[in-house]
Amino acid sequence: MKIARYTHNDQIACGMVEGDTLRPIRGDIFGDFSTTEDRLPLSDVALLPPVEPGKLVCVGLNYKRHAEESGAAIPEEPMLFMCAPSAVIPDGGTILLDSQDARIDYEAEIAIVIGKQARNLPEADARSCIFGYTICNDVSNRDYQKKDGQFTRAKSFDTYKPLGPWIETGLDPDNAAISLRQNGELRQQSNTSDMIFSIDRIVAFVSGIMTLNPGDVIITGTPEGVGPMRSGDRIEIEIEGIGTLANSVANA
């Protein structure tokens, strides 16, 4: 099931995506909800980020080849950092580069959307708190990343976390093809099966540190092939079973 968040006639709502249409949802997607019999063409609505995360938790260096291309050692446990939820923009939104001189990279990632409150989950129970999965572009200013020695500023500028286009609740996250195209040219191509730490391991690990709440998002790292973006670029990230997240790039 694909769940989208959107605006229509100046109203914010959620709906179930069925082909090129939406069936509006009544209720709370993280609680009790039902779909109506109405249909809206997707072309008639404006997609929003599929969720407004209270926390945006990020995992670094979670694909072996990306760690190698970054010149970093393979981590012994998930390497976590936080990003500002205010950086989130939807499918179709514009990434605004904070600098015309710095290297600012794209990073294709699968994102976990939490559906139930969780704390200290064992790996075997990790899926019990997951609502579904979406796509994220973990945009990163490499100059600030190197200068600061940590990631918060480099990855938290407004517009630096495109998220969408919707949440897929029925995905097998352990075996999904992931790819990124820049202006139609393939730049990243991998599979989530190549992750160092699995979805279950990541969720259990994070829940051992902080309480996870409905709507929180965990992004899980990027495969090899990251590279710089420039104003005028179009970045498209596709994850098998979810869809495509597409964003344009411009100078701020």
C-alpha positions in Angstrom: 0.0 0.0 0.0 1.3 3.4 -1.0 0.3 6.3 1.3 0.8 9.9 0.1 0.4 13.2 1.8 -0.9 16.0 -0.4 -2.8 19.3 -0.7 -6.0 19.7 -2.6 -8.3 22.7 -2.6 -6.1 24.2 0.1 -6.6 21.2 2.4 -3.8 18.9 3.6 -4.8 15.2 3.5 -3.4 11.7 3.1 -4.5 9.2 0.5 -3.8 5.7 -0.9 -2.1 5.8 -4.3 -3.7 3.5 -6.9 -2.1 4.0 -10.2 -2.6 7.6 -11.3 -5.3 8.3 -8.7 -5.6 8.8 -4.9 -8.2 7.5 -2.6 -8.5 10.0 0.3 -8.0 8.6 3.8 -10.1 9.3 6.9 -8.3 9.1 10.3 -4.7 8.9 11.4 -2.4 6.8 9.2 -0.4 5.8 12.4 -3.7 4.7 14.1 -7.1 3.9 12.8 -7.9 5.0 9.3 -10.0 4.0 6.3 -10.1 5.0 2.6 -13.1 6.7 1.0 -14.6 5.7 -2.3 -13.6 9.0 -3.9 -10.9 9.2 -6.5 -8.6 12.1 -7.2 -6.2 12.2 -10.2 -2.6 12.5 -8.9 -2.1 15.3 -11.5 -4.7 17.4 -9.6 -2.9 17.3 -6.2 0.4 18.7 -4.9 2.4 16.1 -3.1 3.9 17.0 0.3 6.6 15.2 2.2 4.9 11.9 3.1 5.5 12.6 6.8 6.6 15.4 9.0 9.3 13.8 11.1 9.7 14.7 14.7 13.2 13.2 14.5 15.4 12.7 11.4 18.0 10.1 12.4 20.7 9.3 9.9 23.1 6.3 9.4 26.4 7.0 7.8 28.8 4.6 5.9 26.3 1.7 5.7 27.4 0.4 2.3 30.9 -1.1 2.1 31.8 0.4 -1.3 30.7 3.8 -0.2 32.9 3.6 2.9 35.8 2.6 0.6 35.2 5.5 -1.8 35.1 7.8 1.2 38.4 6.5 2.6 36.7 5.4 5.8 37.0 2.3 7.9 34.0 -0.1 7.9 32.1 0.8 11.1 31.6 -1.8 13.8 28.1 -0.6 14.7 25.7 1.9 13.0 27.2 5.4 12.9 24.4 7.8 13.8 23.9 11.5 13.4 20.9 13.8 13.4 19.6 16.2 10.8 17.1 19.0 11.1 13.5 18.0 10.1 13.1 21.5 8.6 15.4 20.3 5.8 12.7 18.1 4.4 11.1 18.9 1.0 8.7 16.9 -1.2 9.0 15.1 -4.5 9.1 17.9 -7.1 10.6 20.4 -4.7 13.8 22.3 -5.5 17.1 21.7 -3.7 18.6 25.1 -3.1 22.4 24.9 -2.9 23.8 26.9 0.0 27.0 27.7 -1.9 28.1 28.0 -5.6 31.7 27.0 -4.7 31.4 24.1 -2.2 31.1 20.5 -3.2 27.5 19.5 -2.5 26.7 15.9 -3.2 23.6 13.8 -3.8 23.1 10.5 -1.8 20.3 8.0 -2.6 18.9 6.3 0.5 16.0 4.2 1.6 14.2 5.8 4.6 12.3 4.0 7.4 9.1 5.6 8.6 8.2 4.7 12.2 4.6 3.9 12.9 4.5 3.0 16.6 6.4 4.2 19.7 9.3 2.0 20.4 12.2 1.7 22.9 14.8 -1.0 23.4 13.5 -3.3 20.7 15.3 -6.5 20.0 16.1 -7.1 16.4 13.5 -9.8 16.1 10.8 -7.2 16.9 12.1 -4.3 14.9 9.5 -4.5 12.2 6.7 -4.2 14.7 7.3 -0.4 14.9 7.8 0.2 11.2 5.0 1.8 9.2 6.7 1.7 5.8 9.5 3.0 3.7 10.2 6.0 1.4 13.0 7.6 -0.5 15.5 10.2 0.7 18.2 12.3 -1.0 20.7 13.0 1.8 22.2 16.1 0.3 25.6 16.9 1.8 27.9 19.9 1.8 31.3 18.1 1.8 33.3 21.2 2.6 31.4 21.8 5.8 31.5 18.1 6.6 35.3 18.1 6.5 35.6 21.5 8.2 33.3 20.6 11.1 34.3 17.0 11.6 30.6 16.1 12.0 27.6 16.3 9.8 24.8 18.5 11.3 25.5 21.7 9.4 26.6 20.0 6.2 23.3 18.1 5.9 20.7 20.3 7.6 20.3 23.3 5.3 16.7 23.9 4.3 15.8 21.7 1.2 18.7 19.3 1.9 16.4 16.3 2.6 14.1 15.6 -0.2 11.7 12.9 0.9 9.0 11.0 -1.0 7.1 10.6 -3.1 5.0 8.4 -0.7 5.3 5.7 1.9 5.2 2.1 0.8 4.0 -0.2 3.5 4.5 -3.6 1.8 8.1 -3.4 0.8 10.8 -6.0 1.4 13.5 -3.5 2.5 16.3 -6.1 2.6 16.3 -6.7 -1.2 15.3 -3.6 -3.1 17.2 -2.1 -6.1 18.3 1.5 -5.5 19.6 3.8 -8.2 20.2 7.5 -8.9 20.2 9.5 -12.1 21.7 12.9 -12.6 20.2 14.6 -15.7 19.3 11.1 -17.0 22.8 9.7 -16.4 23.1 6.7 -14.0 25.4 7.6 -11.1 24.4 5.2 -8.3 23.2 1.6 -8.7 23.1 -0.9 -5.9 20.7 -3.0 -3.7 19.7 -2.7 -0.1 21.0 -6.3 0.3 24.5 -4.7 0.2 23.9 -2.7 3.4 26.4 -3.4 6.2 23.7 -3.1 8.9 20.2 -4.4 8.1 17.0 -2.5 8.6 16.2 -4.6 11.7 19.7 -4.0 13.2 19.4 -0.2 12.6 15.9 0.1 14.1 16.9 -2.0 17.2 20.1 0.0 17.6 18.4 3.4 17.4 15.6 2.4 19.7 18.2 1.4 22.3 19.4 5.0 22.4 16.2 7.1 22.0 12.5 6.5 22.0 11.1 6.3 18.5 7.8 7.9 17.9 5.2 7.7 15.0 6.4 9.8 12.1 10.1 9.7 13.0 12.3 8.9 10.0 15.6 7.0 9.9 17.6 7.2 6.7 19.9 4.3 6.2 23.0 5.3 4.3 23.9 5.5 0.6 25.7 3.2 -1.8 28.8 4.1 -3.8 28.8 6.7 -6.6 28.0 9.9 -4.7 28.9 13.0 -6.6 28.4 16.8 -6.8 25.3 18.6 -8.0 25.1 21.9 -9.9 22.3 24.4 -10.4 20.1 23.2 -13.3 20.5 19.5 -12.5 17.6 17.1 -12.1 18.1 14.3 -9.6 16.0 11.2 -9.8 16.2 8.4 -7.2 14.4 5.1 -7.8 13.9 2.4 -5.3 12.3 -0.9 -6.4 8.8 -1.2 -5.0 8.5 2.4 -3.9 8.8 4.6 -7.0 10.9 7.6 -8.0 11.8 10.8 -6.1 12.6 13.6 -8.5 14.0 17.1 -7.6 15.5 20.0 -9.4 18.6 21.8 -8.2 19.1 25.6 -8.1 21.3 28.1 -6.3 19.8 29.6 -3.2 
